[in-house]
Amino acid sequence: MTMKVSEEFAKRLQPIRSWLPTILELSFVGFKTLATKAANEVIAFLSANPTPQGVLAYHVSEHAQIRLKQLLALHKAGLSGEAEQLELDELEKIEHILIMLKIQVAEKLI
């Protein structure tokens, strides 16, 4: 896919062009829960133009990891409501996107 953007905007995008597809994918998921915070963390990380090794080593914040563990425990116990299930689903989307990105990065390093 090719997009036409202004020269000024293209210069701003140049440093993050490797990560732009993932940033756009996360931006268009349409999060409706607190999972938005985790998605924003990933977007901010990728917008800082990390190295491939940095991407492979990346993990969301401890706060996001704790929240995921809480949601998984509620789900496992059969106690999650609709809102918690939606948040868990959205966090799983983020995890899937990150896994796919890490696979792509690892394949390029081989």
C-alpha positions as CSV (number, residue, x, y, z in Angstrom):
1,M,0.0,0.0,0.0
2,T,1.3,3.5,-0.8
3,M,0.2,6.7,0.8
4,K,0.8,10.2,-0.3
5,V,1.7,12.5,2.6
6,S,3.3,15.9,2.7
7,E,7.1,16.1,2.5
8,E,7.2,17.5,6.1
9,F,5.1,14.6,7.4
10,A,7.2,12.1,5.5
11,K,10.3,13.4,7.2
12,R,8.6,13.0,10.6
13,L,7.6,9.4,9.8
14,Q,11.0,8.4,8.4
15,P,12.6,7.4,11.7
16,I,9.7,5.1,12.6
17,R,8.9,3.6,9.2
18,S,9.9,0.1,10.3
19,W,7.3,0.2,13.1
20,L,4.6,2.2,11.3
21,P,2.4,-0.8,10.3
22,T,2.2,-2.0,13.9
23,I,1.6,1.5,15.2
24,L,-1.2,1.9,12.7
25,E,-2.7,-1.5,13.5
26,L,-2.8,-0.7,17.2
27,S,-4.3,2.7,16.5
28,F,-7.2,1.3,14.5
29,V,-8.2,-1.6,16.7
30,G,-10.8,0.7,18.4
31,F,-10.1,-0.2,22.0
32,K,-13.0,0.5,24.4
33,T,-11.5,-0.5,27.7
34,L,-8.4,0.2,29.9
35,A,-6.5,-1.9,27.4
36,T,-6.1,1.5,25.6
37,K,-3.3,2.3,28.1
38,A,-1.3,-0.8,27.2
39,A,-1.8,0.0,23.5
40,N,-0.6,3.5,24.0
41,E,2.5,2.2,25.9
42,V,3.4,0.1,22.9
43,I,2.7,2.9,20.4
44,A,4.9,5.3,22.5
45,F,7.6,2.6,22.6
46,L,7.6,2.0,18.9
47,S,7.4,5.8,18.2
48,A,10.7,6.2,19.9
49,N,12.3,4.1,17.1
50,P,13.7,1.2,19.2
51,T,16.4,-1.1,17.8
52,P,15.2,-4.6,16.7
53,Q,16.9,-6.0,19.8
54,G,14.9,-3.6,21.9
55,V,11.6,-4.7,20.3
56,L,12.5,-8.4,21.0
57,A,13.2,-7.5,24.6
58,Y,10.1,-5.3,25.1
59,H,7.4,-6.0,27.6
60,V,4.5,-3.8,28.6
61,S,4.7,-2.1,31.9
62,E,4.4,-4.0,35.2
63,H,1.0,-2.3,35.8
64,A,-0.3,-3.7,32.5
65,Q,1.1,-7.2,33.3
66,I,-0.5,-7.2,36.8
67,R,-3.9,-6.1,35.2
68,L,-3.6,-9.0,32.7
69,K,-2.9,-11.5,35.5
70,Q,-6.0,-10.1,37.4
71,L,-8.2,-10.5,34.4
72,L,-6.9,-14.0,33.7
73,A,-7.6,-15.0,37.3
74,L,-11.1,-13.7,37.1
75,H,-11.7,-15.4,33.8
76,K,-10.3,-18.7,35.1
77,A,-12.5,-18.5,38.2
78,G,-15.6,-17.7,36.1
79,L,-16.0,-14.4,37.8
80,S,-15.3,-12.0,34.9
81,G,-18.1,-9.8,33.8
82,E,-18.7,-8.5,30.3
83,A,-16.4,-5.5,30.8
84,E,-13.5,-7.6,32.1
85,Q,-13.9,-10.1,29.3
86,L,-13.8,-7.3,26.7
87,E,-10.7,-5.8,28.3
88,L,-9.1,-9.3,28.4
89,D,-9.9,-9.7,24.7
90,E,-8.4,-6.4,23.8
91,L,-5.2,-7.2,25.8
92,E,-5.0,-10.4,23.9
93,K,-5.2,-8.5,20.6
94,I,-2.3,-6.3,21.8
95,E,-0.3,-9.4,22.8
96,H,-1.0,-11.0,19.4
97,I,0.1,-7.9,17.5
98,L,3.4,-7.8,19.6
99,I,4.1,-11.5,19.1
100,M,3.6,-11.1,15.3
101,L,5.9,-8.1,15.3
102,K,8.6,-9.9,17.3
103,I,8.4,-12.9,14.9
104,Q,9.0,-10.5,12.0
105,V,11.9,-8.8,13.7
106,A,13.5,-12.1,14.7
107,E,13.2,-13.4,11.1
108,K,15.0,-10.3,9.8
109,L,17.8,-10.8,12.3
110,I,18.5,-14.4,11.2
